Amino acid sequence: MRLDRFLSERVPLWDELERLIERAGRRPERLGPQGVRRLAALYRAAAADLGVARRVWPHDPSATRLENLVGRARHLVYDSPTRRDSAARFFATTYWRLVVERPLVLLVAALLLLVPAALGATWAHDNPGAASGLVPGDLRQAGEPGGGGDLGLSAGEQAVFATTIFTNNVQVSFLAFAGGITLGLATAAVVIYNGLLLGAVSGLASGAGNGARLVELVAAHGVLELSCIVVSAAAGLRMGWSIVQPGYRRRSQALFEEANAAVRLALGTAPWLVLAGLVEGFVTPRGLGPLGALAVGLLLAACYWGLALWRGRATPSPSRDS
């Protein structure tokens, strides 16, 4: 079958399905009995068309449109009052699916954080005087020789230092998520600046001989926090990109859908930030040493991303999909 013939025959039905979806909103009962039956018939036809498009014309824009259309219609066709996500199911599966469903956006978010961090660390190590001007006063002591690599701080001051890093990362996670409404520009700016800041602190500490102590103070909770920042930034970028490039959806519809996904990502990430805070409060003060702290941090990050890869690929049956 030729693509132009396929489109000429099927596009009117897709348009009709889209109109029904828009009329229904989130409540299929608005369509009435006849409308619901028509919705179900058009959904099945569109799902069959999607199978053909994926097989024969996988790179044509029509396949992308059908994916969006079938996904939106599925929610209505299989909707029922008792089908809402339970909290357990959300945290066990739905959240992880949201984390991994846009891997390119996730990669961009990670690069926006890690590349400036690497550049900031190199810059601060080579030019500590200039880098100190970027670093807030609470963190600037990382670049002061501390005799024995203790950052020159008392035990209480070291706890405040670690808490400052944690608080900063929580704030950045929230701002990265909320910045999506600015076309993602605020998200990118916040993440780039934070990466540069964290890199500068690391470079100053390393140059002053405090690198090992810095790792001991922040690694146990910091690796997980950086993972949460990346996911929050990906949520913000998704929201922003939906405004720039809504695809076949209206901008308002695209923004609504991505904002809904972003809010759920923020809710699902919050418990992991709480876990990082508990580690910062109860594990870091035990003095695990640099290797011990790094091992804890990497283990927590491995658990997080391991769950993302495992549970993110667990696809529910259509009748239960949200």
URTA-V580581 format. One record per run of one state. SS is the DSSP state (H for helix, E for strand, L for the rest). FROM is the first residue (numbers start at 1). TO is the last residue. If there is no record, write none. Layout:
SS | FROM | TO
SS | FROM | TO
//
This chain:
L | 1 | 2
H | 3 | 24
L | 25 | 27
H | 28 | 56
L | 57 | 60
H | 61 | 77
L | 78 | 86
H | 87 | 100
L | 101 | 102
H | 103 | 126
L | 127 | 127
H | 128 | 132
L | 133 | 136
H | 137 | 143
L | 144 | 154
H | 155 | 182
L | 183 | 184
H | 185 | 207
L | 208 | 210
H | 211 | 244
L | 245 | 250
H | 251 | 282
L | 283 | 283
H | 284 | 286
L | 287 | 288
H | 289 | 311
L | 312 | 317
H | 318 | 320
L | 321 | 322
//
